[in-house]
Amino acid sequence: MSGLCLTALGGALLAALPGPSFTLSWTHSIEKTEWREEWRVADGRLLPVEARVKGTGAGMEPGPDARRLDGWLVWTPDLPPQESVTLAASSFTAEHRLCAGGDCRPLSDWTGRRDEPVTLRACP
């Protein structure tokens, strides 16, 4: 099984993270509500496993199969495996948080860079 690689937009490797699963979370810039996504690296792609959000609002519509669980709206994203996912960055919003191998950190703690887009992909 491969792990997760974090790269700069030009393709330079910033970090290689352990394990086949990871959690990505952030706070919505307008609604100030937390959003979390569980992903798995499988067959060289990123597979979305679960999404959850603490509330709804602008651009935060849960999936049609969403159910309430411990204060979250939880659903399985209807999204095929992805070659990569690019995270935008802005000094006007809170930073993404990434958990992998039992370690949770702000994205910049993994990459050494802040306010720059980062691409997530399966490590070769």
Summary of the structure (lengths in Angstrom):
residues: 124
radius of gyration: 14.3
end to end distance: 9.8
largest distance: 40.2
contacts: 345
relative contact order: 0.29
helix: 4%
strand: 48%
